[in-house]
Amino acid sequence: MSNHFLEIIEKRRSIYAIGKHVKQTPEQLTEFIQNTIKLSPSAFNSQSSRAVILFNDQHQKFWNIVKDALKAFAKDKEAAAKTSAKIDSFAAGFGTVLFFEDQDVVKSMQQQFPLYADNFPVWSEHSTGIAQFATWTALSTIGIGASLQHYNPLVDEKVQATWNVPANWKLRAQLVFGSIEAPAGEKSFMDDAERFKVFQ
């Protein structure tokens, strides 16, 4: 069955070859990303998702932090060079969205609704996942490629100090984006029979 929404989410791919040749300004993209996150649903409308949006030197600064943090884990020069090249490919993009979850909101919801207290940390993860997916997909609709990275908690303390991020904001993911310099490869799917069960 053909469907416009499915066509939109099919366009959302992990794009690793990104550049700085985007048509939109940082101001336009900031408004676009903020609106996307605001419109993303959350359990009990808790709105626990937070974001730090980085452009230009600030974007580069983040990936320098990641590169420095990874140096200690390199087994040898070859591994170090490979890791450095990978991080440089992210820095080559136009910007980065750092996704956080506000743990004070989670705790507040647990206090307000004690019956569901154990669920709110899980629902918080759902909320950030939805916000990440929505932002990633929304960017793809305006011709911007992105990939989702996870260098937390390795860089958490440095990120908090560098951008004055509140201690109650927990870093969950990093969405790096930019112009599409090369398309994504073919995507394979596992057999439906292994993934779904349908009863009528």
C-alpha positions, 0 to 999 in steps of 0.5 A: 500500500502506497503511503506518503508517510512511509515514503518520508521515513524511507528517505531517512537513512544514515548518511556518513558522507556529509558536508557544509553545503546546505541551503538553510541558515543556522537560524532556520535550522535551529527553528526547524529542529526546535519545532520538530522536538517540541512536536514530538510526543512524550509520556504524560506530555512530560516534555523531558527532551532537551537539545543543544544545537551546535554550528560552526566552531561549536560543532567542530569543538564537540567533535574535537572533544570526542576525538580527544576522549577516544585517543586513550582507547586506540590500540595502535597508530593505525587504529588511532588514524582510523578513529581520527578519520571517522571523527573528522568525517562527522566534523565535516558536517554542518552541525550537531544536535546533542540530545538530552533527557532532563532527569529532574522531569523524570523524578518529578513524574515519578513523584506525581505518579508513584504507581508508574514510577518504575516506568518513567525512566523507560518512557524517557528513553522512548521520548528521546528516541522519538525526538531523535527519529523525528528530527532525523527524518525531518532533516531528510525532508529538506535534503539534509543527511544525518547519522546518529552517534553515541559517544556518551557517557565518554564525553558527558562531563566535558560537554556539560562544562563546555556548554554550561549544560545543567547536571540534570540533563543526561546526554543520550545521543548526537545527531550530526548533519550536513549536505549529502555528499554521497548517498547511503548504501543499499539497506537489507531487511530481515524476513518478515516472518522472523519479525512479525506475528499477525492474528486475525 
